[in-house]
Amino acid sequence: MIAAFLAATAGSLSFALHPTYAVAVVSLFVMGSGMATLQVAINPLLRVAGGEENFAFNSAFAQLIFGSASFISPRIYSYLVANLGKPALHQNTLLQVLAKLTPQPLPWASMYWIFAASALLMVVVLGVIHFPQVHRTEDEQAGTLQMYASLLRKPIVWLYFISVFAYVGSEQGTADWISKFLAQYHGFDPHTTGATAVSWFWGLLTAGCFIGMLLLKIFDSRYVLIGTCAGALLCLTVALFGPARLSVVAFPAVGLFASVMWPVLVSLSLNSVSEYHGAFAGILSTGIMGGAVVPVIIGHIGDVAGLRAGVSFLDLTFGCVLAVGFWARPIISNATVRLKKAVAQPSI
């Protein structure tokens, strides 16, 4: 974990010191690699440090923290962009320091100083905290080549891989293009209104987790997936073709419906095979590359046919996730609460 945060620090500092396109490409790769490494280390540690009996709760709480940070960070971005250009007399100490470190034409680059400071702080925190020894379970260990070969011969594995690829692509494709779409078609400022819309997307994605947990205790997860996908597609349609006042609300609402898709997909997939769950989880995790591929596809389509047509590509990716609700046949279904009506006993 220390190595992961050191990589994030190095990547952030490199761009903060040299804010050019070439450096940006390398720094983002380094930062992303560090965060991917961090994810691999955190789950086993969370299970051991918090206790296996609390793992589900702690995982949900970790998701809440993740979503909260995603909700706050666009607001920090808007604050820095809006205030770094003001005269020094109207700036606090933080703004004055960042103004000296950041090129005046690129106020948004100041975020990389925030990234670097945060990552470096975590290196210090991890260095002084004592963690328990982690012994990985079978599901947390990497599989053998034989395991992967056996899984990859099964069509169901490829179907779930594609569904995870499509979901992550839908999530990132929506979040990445909200601000640009609102600016291009409705004239909203991407640094304020656009950033706020992105913030609410992640905020509702987090809040929706609690609603999803309740729904999964009442309904079969496949029905929940179908309902949430339909809701996301409806909101996406309103966002793309509705007026400005609806579009700026409908885009964040997509996040509310998307919130439950990831845990449902992972649950359905792992419950659809009888062995090699650890290796299968690794294959599914590879599907997060959809978050890098789909936004680029949207951009290429947008260059040719317009951004509205590009973002409409998300209809296809959300549609792939929707289809899972119809063809999935898990070996074990999610546990639900059965509500029974009280039956009147005959009087004697």
Disulfide bonds with the S-S distance in Angstrom:
none
